[in-house]
Amino acid sequence: MSNDITFTESSGNIFADLGFDDPEYELNRADLAIRIAKLIRERSLSTKEAARLMEADEANVSAILRGRLSNVPVDRLMSYLALLGQDVEIVVQPAATPLTTGRVTVRTGG
């Protein structure tokens, strides 16, 4: 019996590794949802309390907390973060390499 383990190194984006059509978008949604979940957890909010603050249905908040994001666009997640007292900043700047397609990324602080 062989103990050889083979693996493939990640690209840094699990959604790209899994072959999603728009992996950067999916990663951004996941990062925003993780931030929302962290805020809710840090404040010990119930789903009902979080939904009230986020001006959302409890079912939507529950879906976000469970990572079910297929019906939640990035702009709605950003709105939820603002309603939870977070500043959301969008910065537009030239791509790192001139004449290439730019990237959209999410960076969370704190």
N, C-alpha and C positions, 0 to 999 in steps of 0.2 A: 504494500500500500504506500502510495506516494503522498508526502505532505506538502508538495509544491502548491503554492497558492498563486493564482494569477489574478491580476487586477488591472483596471484601466484608470489612469490618473484623471481626476476631474478637471474640467475646463474652468472651474470656478463658478459655473452656473449650472445647477442641477437640471434646470429646464432645457438648456441646450443639450446637455448630456442625454436627456430622455427624448430629444427630438421634437420638442414643442415648436409650433410654427413661429411664434414671436417670443423667444426665450427672455429677452431683456424686459419686455413688458410684463411677463409673468413674474420675473424676479422682482421687479419694482413693486408689483401688487403684493407679493408675499412680504417684502420688507416693510411696506406700509402697514399691512395687516398685523405683522409681528409687533410693530410699534404700538398700534392700537391695543392689542392684547396686553402688552406690557403695562400700558397706562391704566387699563381697567384693573389689572391684577394689583398694581402698586397702590391704587386708591381703594382697593377692596370693594369695588362696585359690583352690584348684582347686574345681571343681564338687563333687568328692567330699568335700573338706575342709569346704566350706560346708554341704553336706548333713548331714554328721556333726554340726556345730555347731548347725544348725537343726533337727535331729532330723526330717529330711525325706528323701524319696527324691531321688536325683540327678536323675531326670526332672522332678520338681517344681521343683527349683532351676534346672535348665536352662530350663524353660518360663518361669519368672519372669524370668530374665536375657534371654530373647528377647522379653519383653513379651506372652507368651501367658498372660493372667490370667483367662480366662473361668471356670476351675474353682477359682480361688483367692479365697476371701472375705477381706474386710478384716480380720476378727478373726484369721485365720491369719497374714496378713502382719504384723500387730502382734505376734503371738507369735514369729514368726521374728526380728523386730527385737529383742525382749527377749532371745532366745537368743543373738543376736549382740552382746549387751552394751549395748543401748540402753534408755534409759528411755522408756516410752511413757505419755503422760499424756492422760487424757480429761477435758476441762473442760466442764461443763454450765452455761450461763448464759442469761438471758432473751434472746430475739431482739432485734435492733437496733430493730425497730419493733414495739411492743406489738400483740398479737393477730394476728401473722402467723406463718406457718410458719417455723421456725428452719432453719438450715443446718448441714451437717456438713462440716467442712473439715480438711485435714491441713496442718500447718505443721511443717517439719523445720528443725532447727537444726544448726549445726556442719558 
